[in-house]
């Protein structure tokens, strides 16, 4: 069983390359500061969605940030976000494919 899992991952690395893209959705009361750091210090592109808090007692507008990163950047970027706001909600998604934008796409080897 373990052999099949390792073989499957090896095929993925050969066919798709080492870079796997992840999408990070960030919800924080300090979104302006996080956005500035991600853009200026880490050179990341950001999409900003305008949202609204869903708590009945707290009905206010918020910024929701979204960025694409590589698997290798996850720890650094999460640590950066949490150093600004430890209560930030960070949602991580696997990105299989994307079109357009300013991100250099990896080469497919097969």
N, C-alpha and C positions, 0 to 999 in steps of 0.2 A: 504494500500500500504506500509506504513512504517513498519507495522507488518511483512509483507513478506520479506522486506529487512533485518530487524533485525534477523528474523528466518534463512534466507539464510546465513548471516554472522556467526551466531551461529553454524550452521551445518558445515561451513568451518573450524571454529576454532576447533571443536570437531574432525573432520575427518583429518585435516591436521596439527593441532597444532598451537601454537601462532606464531612460527617463519615463516615468509614469506621471501623468498630470493629475492634480487634485484641485478641486474647487473648495475654497474656504468662504463660508458665509459667516460674517461677524456682526453680532448685535451687542452694542455697548453704549453706555451713557457717555463714554469718552471717544466716540467715533471720529470726531474731528481730529483729535490728536493721533489716533491710530492711523487714520487716513493719511495724514501728513507724513508720519514716519514711514509707512509702507511706500508712498510715492517718492519722497525725497531721499530717504536714507537707504531703502532697500530696492529702489527702482522698479516697483511693481505697478502695474496698471490696476485701477480700481473701478468698479461699477458701483454706483450709489443708488439704492432704492429708498424711496420714502415710505416709511411704515408707520404703524400706530401700535402702541402698547395694548395688549389684550386684556390686562387686568381690569376688573370692574372699578377698582378704586384708583386706578392710575391710567387714565385715558389721555395719552399725549403722543405727539409725533416723535419719531426717531428716525435716524439714518441706519440703513442696513447695508453693510459693505460686502462686496463679493470680489474675489480675486482668484486667478489661476496661478498655481505654483507647481513646481516639480516635487516629486516624492522626497528628493534630497534636501529640499528647503523647509520641510514641515516643522522640524524641531526648532530651527532658528526663528521662523516667523511666529509660531505659537508662543515661544518664550518671549519674543518682543511684544506681542499683543498682551500677554498676561502680565508683563512688567509694567504696562500702562494701566491695565484694568484687570485685576484678578477675578472679577465677577463677570467678565465678558463671556458671552455665549459664542462658542466657535463650533460650527457645523462643517464637517469634512466629508466631501463626496469624491468618489472616483470619477474621473472624466475619461471616457473612452475615446471620444473624438470631438473636435471643434473645428470651426471654419471661420476665417477672417481674424480680425484683431491684429495685435502687434507682437504676438508670441511666436517665436521660431518653432516650427513643428519638427519633431524628430523624423529621421529617415526611417523608412520601412525597408528592412533588409530582405524580405521575401516577397 
